[in-house]
Amino acid sequence: QSQSQATFDARQMDTALHGLGYSAWGIAPAPVDEVALAISGVDSPQQYARLLSYLQNLPGLSRLSVVELSGTTLHLRLRVEGGAPRLAGAFSIGGVLARGTDSNPGEQAYSLIH
């Protein structure tokens, strides 16, 4: 008797579902939200590049817009499936960002872990 095991690439599955017009987070539909972030501690071009690379590879991210770099704080808008809760979950296990104290209404604060 032979057995087979099926696997799939979640990112490819999400891409395929997007191509069909579905918004998906895993196998269940997920809301797509705009999330405003303020990320402090971005004080070199290398850290800026590292942060953007990290963010661009988050599952469910459909758009990332840099609003401004003010001192060492980068202000961004992200369009992501699952919204702020999904981002918070990803950030909590990613080891790149730590939650900060929100100071601007409608903008979530994080700090870059060096």
BELPE-V153652 format. One line per field, one symbol per residue. ss: DSSP state (a for helix, b for strand, c for the rest). burial: 1 if it has 24 or more other ideal C-beta (glycine too) atoms within 12 Angstrom, else 0. A space follows every 50 residues. Layout:
ss: ???
burial: ???
This chain:
ss: cccccccccaaaaaaaaaaccccbbccbbccbbbbbbbbbccccaaaaaa aaaaaaccccbbbbbbbbbbccbbbbbbbbbcaaaaaaaaaaaaccbbbc cccccccbbbbbcc
burial: 00000000000001000000001110000100111111111100001001 11011001111101000000001111111111110110011000011000 00000011111100
